[in-house]
Structure formats: C-alpha cells, structure tokens
Amino acid sequence: MAIVFEVIRQSRECAARIGRLSTPHGEVETPVFMPVGTQATVKTATPEELAEMGAGIILGNTYHLYLRPGPEIIARAGGLHKFMNWPRPILTDSGGYQIFSLAELRRLSEEGVEFKSHLDGSRHFLTPELVVKIQGELGSDIAMVLDECPPYPAEPGYIAASMARTTRWAARSLEALAAARSEQALFGIIQGGVYRHLREQHAREIAELGFPGLAIGGLSVGEPKETMYQVLDWVVPCLPPEKPRYLMGVGAPEDIFAAVARGVDMFDCVLPTRLARHGTVLTGRGRLTVRNAAYAADFSPLDEECGCYVCRNYTRAYIRHLLHAGEILGLRLTTWHNLHYMLDLMRKIRESIAAGTFIALWQEFQANYLQQRIDEPSCRT
Amino acid sequence: MAIVFEVIRQSRECAARIGRLSTPHGEVETPVFMPVGTQATVKTATPEELAEMGAGIILGNTYHLYLRPGPEIIARAGGLHKFMNWPRPILTDSGGYQIFSLAELRRLSEEGVEFKSHLDGSRHFLTPELVVKIQGELGSDIAMVLDECPPYPAEPGYIAASMARTTRWAARSLEALAAARSEQALFGIIQGGVYRHLREQHAREIAELGFPGLAIGGLSVGEPKETMYQVLDWVVPCLPPEKPRYLMGVGAPEDIFAAVARGVDMFDCVLPTRLARHGTVLTGRGRLTVRNAAYAADFSPLDEECGCYVCRNYTRAYIRHLLHAGEILGLRLTTWHNLHYMLDLMRKIRESIAAGTFIALWQEFQANYLQQRIDEPSCRT
C-alpha cells in the first residue's frame, strides 16, 4: 500500500523538479495538479473523461465523505476507488480545513474536534486516530493527518499553540497507523501562519516525524499572494528533498508557476471547477467569462490554442447559450475545458523542466495570461 | 432537403410496422423514439453520448429556441445541427404546445398567436408563416406546423372551431414553404380532442393537404390512457399508410407499445429525462426510485439486465449518493440510463416486428414491467 517517490530531474534554473510518485493504483508524474472530487465525484465529469483530460490522481474529502454517504458505505463498496469507479490514485484530505471553515460550533480540545455538520446539524467528534481510521476505510493511496487550519490573520501566540497541537496530532496519527499495521501513505501537514520562525520550526518538527510526504497547509486562506510565496521560500528549504511536497488548496495558474519554481510537487484546487460553474474559463490569454453578452454570436472556440474536446467541438456562442439556459451541458463543457487547461499546463511545466526551459515558459505565461480580473472565489471546498 | 419514408415491413400480428426515414442528415429506422433536446441540448448529454445510447434523431423546440438564443444566432452558426454539434437528423416542434402551456397572456386570432415569454415577459406574435420561416433558419430535417393544442377537457364546439383554424394554418404553412421554395419536410398535425367524428374529420383534412408526414397532437394532455389509445384507433386508419405517423409528446413505455401496435412510427417524450431528474429510472422490472433510502447500500446496477455504460460501471448506492449530494454526475447517469432504456426498447420493438414476435414482446413487457407508481410528471417540456 505504500508509495514511492523519486526525483527524476532537478531543474538547474530554480528549485523546480520532476518526480515520479508510485502508488498502489499507479504512477503519476509531478509536478501534478489533482482535480478535486470532494463528494466522490469530480464535479460533472466521469472517470473516463477525467482520464481523457489528463488527470492522473484526484482528491477526495474525508469530512464530506464521512458525513455523506459515510465510510461504512464506501468500505462495503470496496473502497473509494471502486465506489466512484476511478481506478487511478486518490489522495484524501483529512477534513481539517473543512471542519474549520464549513462546520459549525466546533470545539477544539487536545483530544480532537467536535463540530456540527453543515448538512443537518448533527454532532460529531473527530480525533486524529479516527481520521486515520476513516481514510483507511476509504482506501485512498495517500491520506492526510488531521490538523488545525488556523484563520488568517491570527496572532503568533495562537499559531504557535495551534501548530504545537497539530504536531502532537501528527505523532498520534502515525501511531494509529502503526497500531493498525497499515501501510497506507500518510502525509504530515505544516502550519505556522505567516511567521518565518514558526513556519521553519514546524516544517522541521513535522519532517522529523518521518512521513513519506509533506504538505504545506494554511495558505491560500486570504493572505496576499506575495506572502504565500514568501512562506514557500521559508518552508521548502527545511523539507527533505527526497519527499514529495504538496501545497494544499493551491492554485491559480500563476500560483502554480510560483510554487513549482520553489520546489513544490503537488497541488489541488477547486478553482477550475468553481470558475466553470460561474461561466468563466481559463485560456492561454487569461480568464474569459463566456457568460458575457459579448460572446452571444462568437463562433470561435473557448480558446483558439486549445485542443481539448470542448474546443474542438463547441463555440463560445453555444456554451454561453447553455449557461444562460441553465443547461447542465454548459457546466460540463466549461468544467471540462478548465480541468484540461490545468492538467495541460502541468504537462507543459513538466516538459519545460525536462527541457531546461521552465523560466522561459513562465515568462511566456506571464506575458500572455493577461488576467481579466473577476471576483476570485476561494480555492477550497 | 426532403425526406423519404419507406415502410419496410408490415406486421401480420397488428398494425405495427418497420419503416426507414431518410433525411438530409441520415437515415433512421422506425418505430423511433426521439430524445427531447428542447434548448439545443438533450439534457445533460453530449452528442457522442446520445449516439452511444442509440439515438438516431432528436427533437428541438422552436418556441424555446426562438426566445433563446434566437433563430438569428443559430442561423449564423450554420443551423441547429452545427450550433449544437449534432450531425444526425433533427425534428423541430413548432412551439404550438409550449405557447398554449408555458407562455402567458396568449391571444389567439385568425392571423396567429400573441403571447408573453415565460422568460422575461416580452411580447411576441407568431404566425404559421413565421414558424415555418424560423424552422427554416434552424435548418431542421423535419419541421412542424403551428397548431393550437386545446386544453383537456374541452367542449366539442370549441375543439371543432380550433381544429378548423389549425387546418387553415396548416394550409398557410404549406403555402409559406412553397413561396420560400424550401424543400424542408413539414409535418401536419391532427387535432380533434377526444371526439371520434372530429378526430376522423381532421385526420382526413390534414392528410389531404399532402404533408410528407402526419402527427397526432393533443394527446397525453391529461386524458385517461385508454382514451388516448381509443383516439389512435380512430385516427390511424384515416392516415395514408405510406406516410410516417408521429404521436407527439408520447410516451411512457406502455404507451409506446400500445401506439406501435396501432401503427405509429415516431415518438418523443421528456419522460426519461424528467424522471431521471427526479431520481427515478426505468428498468426491465418497472420504475425504480434510486433516490430512496432502500438503495443506500445496494451495490447492484440500476438494472441487472441492462448493458448500458451506467449499468456496467456504477452501483445504485453510488448514484443515490450523487443524487443526494446534488452532484451533476448523478443526473447524468440516471438520464443516460433512462434514454438508453427507451432507445433500447425501440430497438427490441423493431426487431420483434421483423421477427413476428411483437405481441410476445409486449406480453413479456406487461408481465415484467410492474410499475412502482409515482407521481407521473407530464410528458412535455
């Protein structure tokens, strides 16, 4: 059940690198973008479509799946892969972020966290051990530890106490995994807010626990982009180079370039699917809100340079019509294109690292991806 | 642009028959079920998926497309086929039914019908000539005349006056088509309520006008099923045997058997897509409401005997989860299965007519399709 990670190529231009992550359900090349399948489905898409878009590993969410349909159902189905008919790798998020953003009336103690479900108000108590157990039932290739994701902004005193508990929870999680004789890969999560000494301290603490992979949490929660990049500059050098590095809940294309350049290997973000639901698509020339009246009689594809199924077969005028008419196919097509955009971007990034042209690709991206600014939805579920 | 219809095989068991309908966008075998693509999309599905389900001809709706996106947009796209990326035959409904059921404040005159859009309250005036012109712009393979679809129940005096006007409109429609030198196939529509003398009179009137196909309208509008079958018993013998017969807005599987047995060739109905949106699927053993709690841990396919994509890959438990979680994939899967059910049923019906076993198939259907009764949604858009 364990994973193996191998750095295949280290860029000479920057900290960017290409890696290979081998899991019980197959290999993926990094840097990788993981489409978010919160509720055992990547919104609107079938597994075959995800594969056609280029997805190699997807994300499931322990908080959501714990509440509905419940881990018993998924375990009886033979695990999350079988339940949702996705034969490739899955990473499950622990639910920490969701408990601290979606759930109500959460009460945090050393033992764990009590909360009321956002679905029906029912009360639940999750501990680090229980979260490990649930993810074992889900059968994901990579599980995440339960952590506290503190709000932004927060005082250094609060962050320090919180991350100390997150470290104790991380150690308990590993013990629970060992007690269950499970070989499921479990990643630790690094917190520490936007404070250098705390981030560096926590990175070392979590890294020392010996997890097979390390995630950077608590970012993309409202802080300026430059602050996020600054935190990466502090944290990544404290991480063991031979382990995969996962920046949770990020990101927008520009953030992915910035993070890959700093040595990050794995990403997830609801941005492409969420933008799609708002009628906005990602193109080589920036964001385009295809819902707008300007596209009512525009018979060109969403992105002239894109070769995806949507751009080969449909026009902006048709997709705009579908979105205005409230037709599901409209959401399918914008989602398909946006996920393809992200996955194709990662492919180009990997190829550029291999070719030694990553910085050139990044510069080209910056020159062409002229953002049509919109209200940015948060990058989390 | 014209169509050709050929009766390939007349059943010896009953009035059922197999036919071949050749259109500018290809051939279809009858009896045929036409999935409803009201707003230039068959709900949730791509054209490739429709083809995989077995769809040969689909329906578009003039009322809806006239209001949104408007025929100019579709004409500029190169017609409805290109606009929606469907290369096979399309039949467009005239909008008569929708105007008399969806639109507000309609005012009927000899000239045409004024109504307020259900979308924005804007006022419109449609005439038989304009409806022919719009369908010319849409470029459908088969267009329908504008008719009045009277309510049920209605007095014979009202029906007689209404159908007389529908006949005058039908004649005007043919003149408009001729004046435009169009070769688009235009079907006449037979009304007459539930009154034998009116139905027979109108069938002969409309048939005499020389349309290449004849539709039976004003049924499945609230009358008992037995009444609908009775009307077919009156009308079909008045129709020329060499022309295709289209029963509009029908139907449920049991109605399709009853109508095929009486010599009907073409059907359309929103039932499979609408049921799917309510979490109900059609199976060889009748309707199954997969939303129900009973299926929460049922890991069998929707229909054990079905070989469709959905039944090959997903369980009732998973689909129920998706529906409860409000996930679009749930609606996609129930819709896919239901459309496949209808299209596969038509295939079996055609094969049974060819093999001389249609009555046996019908009896088998009646024995097995034990309806789990639910509130029946109307079979119209």
Interface residues (C-beta under 8 A of the other chain):
Chain A: Q39 A40 T41 K43 T44 A45 T46 H64 R68 P69 I73 R76 A77 F83 M84 N85 A296 A297 F299 N313 Y314 T315 A317 Y318 R320 H321 L322 H324 A325 E327 I328 L329 L331 R332
Chain B: Q39 A40 T41 K43 T44 A45 T46 H64 R68 P69 I73 R76 A77 F83 M84 N85 A296 A297 F299 N313 Y314 T315 A317 Y318 R320 H321 L322 H324 A325 E327 I328 L329 L331 R332
